[in-house]
Amino acid sequence: RPCRRMTTRHAARLFQALASRAGITRAVSPHSLRHTYAEAVLARTGDIFAVKEALGHRSIASTLVYLEGRREAVRRAAVV
């Protein structure tokens, strides 16, 4: 049987099935896994440029999205 290319939708369905089999009950996707990875790199290094390289972004503007959660945390801490 010849190999067929996997579509992005098929990959997402397979990811969901594997997550379900692993007992993960919250909504997950390949993209959410990418975000989790980026946030882990940022937490470990504190370096947005390291995140940029790890994700393979050409522009730092694409990577700045991952700082938004940290901005919110700073705003919440400042209110206290």
N, C-alpha and C positions, 0 to 999 in steps of 0.2 A: 504494500500500500504506500503510495507516494506521500511524502511529508508536505503538509500544507502550512502556510504561514499562520501564525497566531495573531488574531486581531486584538486591538486594545480592549475591546468589550469582552472577548474570551478570556484574556488575562485577568480582567477585573472579576469575572465570574469565578475563575479558578482561585483567585486570591480570597474571595468571600467564602468559598467552600472550604479552603484550608483553614481560614480563621475560625469558621464554625466548628470544624473538626478539632481544632485546638482549644475549643471552649471559650473563645472570645465572643462576648455577647454584644458589645457596643458596636456602633457603626464604624467600619474601617474600610480603607481603600488603599490601593498602591500609593496614591498621592498623600494620604494621611501618614503612611509609613515614611515617605520622603520628608514630610514636615517634622515628624518625630526625630528622624536622623539629623536634620538640620538643627533642631533645637538642642539635641544632645551635643553636637559639635560646638555650638555656641556656648552652652553651659560649661563645657570642659575647657574651652580655649578662651572664651570671652572675646574672640576675634572674628568680626564679621567677614573679614577677607578670607579667613580659613574656611568659613561656611561657603563663601562664594566659590572657592576652589573645589571644595568637597562636592558641591552640587553641579559643578561644571557650568556655572552661569558666565555669560560673557560680560554682562553689565552688573555693577554693584547695585544698581537701582532694583534689579530683580530680586536681589538678596535682602534688601532692607525690610521686606515684609516680615522677616523673622525677628526683627527688633520690636515690632509692635507690641507683643506680649510683655516685653520688658518695660516698655514705656508705661503700659497700664499698671504694672506692679509698682513702678516708681510713683505714679500719680496716687495710687491707693495708699502707699506708705507715707506720702507727703500730707495726706488728709488727716492722718492720726494725730 
